[in-house]
Structures are given as structure tokens and as C-alpha cells.
Amino acid sequence: MNRTKLLWAGVALIAITLLLLPFALSYAGTAWVRIANFAMLYVLLALGLNIVVGFAGLLDLGYIAFYAVGAYAYALLASPQFGLHLPFWVILPIGAAVAALFGVMLGAPTLKLRGDYLAIVTLGFGEIVRIFLNNLSQPVNITRGPQGIAGIDPVRVGSVDFSRSDSLLGVVFTGSMKYYYLLLLLLLAIVLINVRLQNSRIGRAWEAIREDEVAARAMGIDTTGMKLLAFAMGASFGGVAGGMFSAIQAFISPESFVLVESVMVVSMVVLGGMGNVAGVILGALLLAFVPEILRWTVEPVQHALFGKMLVEPEVIRMLIFGLALVLVMLFRPAGLLPSAVRKRELTHERTDP
Amino acid sequence: MDIFIQQMVNGLTLGAVYAIVALGYTMVYGIIQLINFAHGELVMIGAMVAFTVINLLAAAGMPPLVVVLIGTACAIPVCMLVGYSMERLAYRPLRHAPRLAPLITAIGVSIILQHLAMLVWSRNVLAFPQIIPITTYNFAGAVVTGVQLTIVGLCFAMMGGLALLVYRTRLGTAMRATAQNPQVARLMGVDVNRVIAATFIIGAALGAVAGVMFGTYYGVAQYTMGSVLGLKAFAAAVLGGIGNVPGAMVGGLLLGVVEALGAGYIGEFSDLCHYDMLAASLGERCADGGHFVLFGSNYQDVFAFVVLILVLVFRPSGLLGERVGDRA
């Protein structure tokens, strides 16, 4: 009884913090609300990838391709490029569906592959998508190639335009703040789906496939269908995140969908603790925020220590990032918050060499 | 036909370099099942070190061949050292960790090396000094340069040397034993840690040479060059069957040739104006020798991956790979 009360108090506290966070952040600077929004996009991506990597155990190194597909679907359907301006609640499902289709397109031919073979094929798939986006400006101009698509419509609900400030009851809500709340809603829905999935029939089937595919099939699990479902679901999350990215940025180009981004999302999942929703969220938030914090601190610190800037902040940021990846893995190889199953595996002996 | 032979020559040169880099991936994978994502950075560091040395010596008026040799001789130990430290610090402590952990440290190491290189050599594209006089030979209508011949020759020599090492020496036997079963190898008196370190060092040395070759062939080096090259080489290793030494060689050469031929011909093949029926419907865009090219040569990088996916769909463990058990 007391525990449930405590739990609810905790939940309420977190909810209030999350609701008030944009106001606190906007004191530190309007940029921080935007940074928080991008961090949430990364959480969305990481949760989507977690379905594929964490639940089903299929290492996907080209996940950013689905993000790209979602982003471009949104951009093409709501920008001057083709003169289409569909509302966002029509486009987001379309983006999710197209991304899911791409997920199946990637999943179907690679069903037989496992482990590292799958990793390289997914990586190649990501590169192929990016190269196509880069070159589909010839002979018919679809994506405008490396120039990217600009002037993408913001999210509009009724008369509320998410790219402008509005005031409600005397409180001013900037565009970024409105996106923050929209993303928060989306995030809540996706976290809920993730948590519910994990303990469902499907989630257990994925876990079985991850642990031993042959045994899973012997137990009557439709491994083909389940794997495709994992790819499709993971991809559709990526597609939704991509659509939101398009709307927030109002401009996209293939630059945003490079391999490093895929690697970043995989790092978030593994660093946080594969298969554990809370861990994945933590990993994504850390990897999204820490580089930003470093960006704002590295320069002043250098000025204070040496009186001038010795090394570009960007370089130091990446060096610390790389070092952090190595160190965290050395000391917590199963991630910061390992999932229960992983923990069990780690404490038992390993049969592999 | 001339274009065909020319592209074959170019493709073989590129493929030979891919093969040498792929060997580094495949040896490490074969022995500890790790995708050493940072291997491409070793190639980059090799090219960079050689660039510095060659740049310093080019002004001294030494014969060009000696300069390049000294550059390579400096690059190899540096890469060996980096390769060894990488294994010792980032991979050895994780040998019994979950499979993805060393992959993430490899990514971390790759990021660190790339940005350290950027600090040392700046973010600019560095142009190798043109010191080797360009000698060309005509071969069946294609132009072959001396550098190309040297690269292909050297690569085949190194592959031969490596094959001898792996299949004919004590170290090679120890390596194959460790790859098969580290526990049993240890029981047989193999110092597993030393063998694994040796594998990394040999792979790094090969990577260094590949870096110098790539740098002198294209005449440029940049701190990011390792990632794309590494990616292609890794694709080549998987194509041939990862963990399989001859497979990496075959995969590398095949990938190079496919890429060169693809880039040479795709524009022509995908020009819809070549096909009468389609040309008629396209009307004026095809009139007066116009073109409607669906895919230009800027799709070159796609070939490596399309071929890779196609091969893996039909042979899930690569061209020469052994059938692995279902428990990955």
C-alpha cells in the first residue's frame, strides 16, 4: 500500500518536472529547449532501434535510413517541393507506414543472415538509402539531392502554428516549447508501447528468437513473421521520429542521415542497456545531452585555464565522447542499466569462447 | 572494349587495396569474432604518417622510390603500435563481455583516433607531393601506370606472404588453432593473448601499407578517409566470408572490379534514351542525342553494397565462408 503511494508520488514528481522543464530550460537559453527536443527525438529513435536490437537481437547498423525515409516522406508531402501541404496527422502515419515498408524490404532478404553479416547488410542498406537521397535530383528532381528540401511546413493543429509563439492564459509558449509537449506525448505513447510489448506474447517471442532461434522455431514461434514484425515496428518508430524532425527543422538534407548517426543510435541502445526501456532512455538522453553540455563548457574552461582556445571544442567533444564509449563499456559491458535477462546471462557462465 | 579493359585495370588496383584492408578485418574477426571498426582508422594513420615523412623528405632530393619506402617504413611501426594498444586497452578486457560491448568500444576507438588525427594533421585534404614520375604502359588498349602495377604486384606479394604465414609457420598454426577454439589452444600450450596481439599487429601493418598505397594512388589523404575505405573493405571481407583469409582476397578484388565496371557502365545502361520504345515516349528529352540517365556514376558507392546484399541473400555466409552453426 505504502509502496504504491510512493510510486505514484514518484510518477507525479517526474510528470511535473517534465511539464515544467521547458520553462526552466528557457531560462538557460532558448537553445536548450531545442536541444531537449532533439534529445527526445533521439530517445524515440533509440526506443525504435531497441525493438530490433534489444528485443529481437538483430543488430541493425543502418537504422538512420528509416529516420531518413520518415523525414523525406514528411518533407515531400508538406513543402513547396511538389506543392503538397497535407496536415501532419495524415503524414505521420504515412511516414510510419512507408518506413515500415522499408523495414520489411530490409528484413525480408536478410532473414537468413545472422550476427555480423546482418550488421554489414543493414549498414549497407543505410548507405544505399542515403546515396539515393543524395542523387535523386536527376533525371527527375525528387529530393533536390545534396541541397536538401527547405520550407517544410511546421505542425499545425487548427489555428495553432507550432513554428510561432502563442500565449495562453498569460503564459508565452514558444514554438520549441509546443514541439516539446507534442514530442513528450509521442514519447509517452511509444514508451508505453515498448513496455507493453516487452511482456506480451510478441515480446516473449522476440526474446526467444534472440536467445536461440532454432529452439524458438521448435517451440512453434513463427520466426520469419516475428523478425519481419520487429523490423517493421522498429522502422515505423524511426519514421515517426523522422517526420517530427522534418517539421521541427523545416529543412532536411542527406547530411543529417549519415552512418555516424546510425552508430550514435546503436551506441545509445548498447550504452544504456539493450532490451531495457529505462536503460535505453537513459543512454539516449546521456549521449544527446553530454555533447551539448561539453559544447557549452569546453570553450570557457580552456579560456580560464590557458587564456586562449587551444583545441577546437568540437574535437574535444568528440574525443571525450569516444573515450566515454570505451570507458563505459570497459566498466559496465552490459550497459548502464542492464536488462534483467542480460544480468542473468552475465552472472552465469558463458559457453561461447 | 577499351573501356572494359581500362575499368578492369582500375578495378583490380582498387580491389587489391580493398583486399589488403579486408585481410586486417577478417584476421581479427576470424580469431576473436570482433568487427574491428577502428581498422579503417589504422589505414588512415598509415597514410598520414607516410604523408608527413614523404613531405619532409621530398625536398631533400632523394630518389622518389626511396622516399616512399622510408615513408612506408615509418608508417608500419606506428600502425603496429596503435593496433597493439587498441587490442590491449580496448578489446582484451572485454573478451568475455556481451558481443556488442567490444563493438561499441571499437566505435569509440575509431572516433578517438579520427579526431586525434584531425588534431595532428588538420581537417584539410592533404595532397601528397607528386614525386613519383608517371610512367604509363599500353596494354590491350588500356593505359596502365607504373603505380598501378606496383600496387597490384605488392598486394599479391603480401597476400602470398600472409598465406604462407598463416598456413606454413608456427605462428600461423597457433592463429588457426586459437580461431578454432581458444580454450583448447591454450591447453595445447598456445599463448592465446600473444597470438591475438600478433594478429592485430600483422593486420595493422597490412593496413599501414594499404594506407600508403591508397594515398600515393589517389594523391590525397584526409582524416576521414579511413571510414569509407574501411567500410568497403569490411564489405569485401564479408563478401568473401568473414574470418576466411582467401575469402577476403577474393572479396576485395571482386568488389573493386564490380565497382569500377559498375561506375563505367551504369550511365550507359540506365540511359532510357538507348531503348527505342522508352525513347519514343520520352519524346523531346531524347531528341538530338539527348540523355535520360536514371543512374549516373555517382551511384558508384551503391554497387559495393548491392553486390554484398545480393551475394549474402544467396550465400548467407559469404563466397568462401564456411557454413556457421545456427547459434550465432
Chai-1 contact restraints between the chains, C-beta under 6 A:
chainA,res_idxA,chainB,res_idxB,connection_type,confidence,min_distance_angstrom,max_distance_angstrom,comment,restraint_id
A,P109,B,V313,contact,1.0,0.0,6.0,A-B,restraint_1
A,K112,B,P316,contact,1.0,0.0,6.0,A-B,restraint_2
A,L113,B,L312,contact,1.0,0.0,6.0,A-B,restraint_3
A,L113,B,P316,contact,1.0,0.0,6.0,A-B,restraint_4
A,R114,B,A328,contact,1.0,0.0,6.0,A-B,restraint_5
A,G115,B,A328,contact,1.0,0.0,6.0,A-B,restraint_6
A,D116,B,I35,contact,1.0,0.0,6.0,A-B,restraint_7
A,Y117,B,L312,contact,1.0,0.0,6.0,A-B,restraint_8
A,I120,B,V238,contact,1.0,0.0,6.0,A-B,restraint_9
A,V121,B,I309,contact,1.0,0.0,6.0,A-B,restraint_10
A,V121,B,L312,contact,1.0,0.0,6.0,A-B,restraint_11
A,G124,B,F305,contact,1.0,0.0,6.0,A-B,restraint_12
A,G124,B,L308,contact,1.0,0.0,6.0,A-B,restraint_13
A,E127,B,F305,contact,1.0,0.0,6.0,A-B,restraint_14
A,I128,B,V302,contact,1.0,0.0,6.0,A-B,restraint_15
A,I128,B,F305,contact,1.0,0.0,6.0,A-B,restraint_16
A,I131,B,D301,contact,1.0,0.0,6.0,A-B,restraint_17
A,I131,B,V302,contact,1.0,0.0,6.0,A-B,restraint_18
A,N135,B,N298,contact,1.0,0.0,6.0,A-B,restraint_19
A,P139,B,F292,contact,1.0,0.0,6.0,A-B,restraint_20
A,V214,B,D326,contact,1.0,0.0,6.0,A-B,restraint_21
A,V263,B,I107,contact,1.0,0.0,6.0,A-B,restraint_22
A,S267,B,I104,contact,1.0,0.0,6.0,A-B,restraint_23
A,V270,B,L100,contact,1.0,0.0,6.0,A-B,restraint_24
A,V270,B,I104,contact,1.0,0.0,6.0,A-B,restraint_25
A,V315,B,H115,contact,1.0,0.0,6.0,A-B,restraint_26
A,V315,B,L119,contact,1.0,0.0,6.0,A-B,restraint_27
A,M318,B,I111,contact,1.0,0.0,6.0,A-B,restraint_28
A,M318,B,H115,contact,1.0,0.0,6.0,A-B,restraint_29
A,L319,B,I112,contact,1.0,0.0,6.0,A-B,restraint_30
A,L319,B,H115,contact,1.0,0.0,6.0,A-B,restraint_31
A,G322,B,G108,contact,1.0,0.0,6.0,A-B,restraint_32
A,G322,B,I111,contact,1.0,0.0,6.0,A-B,restraint_33
A,G322,B,I112,contact,1.0,0.0,6.0,A-B,restraint_34
A,L325,B,I104,contact,1.0,0.0,6.0,A-B,restraint_35
A,L325,B,G108,contact,1.0,0.0,6.0,A-B,restraint_36
A,V326,B,A90,contact,1.0,0.0,6.0,A-B,restraint_37
A,V326,B,T105,contact,1.0,0.0,6.0,A-B,restraint_38
A,V326,B,G108,contact,1.0,0.0,6.0,A-B,restraint_39
A,M329,B,A101,contact,1.0,0.0,6.0,A-B,restraint_40
A,M329,B,I104,contact,1.0,0.0,6.0,A-B,restraint_41
A,M329,B,T105,contact,1.0,0.0,6.0,A-B,restraint_42
A,L330,B,P93,contact,1.0,0.0,6.0,A-B,restraint_43
A,P333,B,L94,contact,1.0,0.0,6.0,A-B,restraint_44
A,P333,B,A97,contact,1.0,0.0,6.0,A-B,restraint_45
A,P333,B,P98,contact,1.0,0.0,6.0,A-B,restraint_46
A,P333,B,A101,contact,1.0,0.0,6.0,A-B,restraint_47
A,A334,B,P98,contact,1.0,0.0,6.0,A-B,restraint_48
A,P353,B,P182,contact,1.0,0.0,6.0,A-B,restraint_49
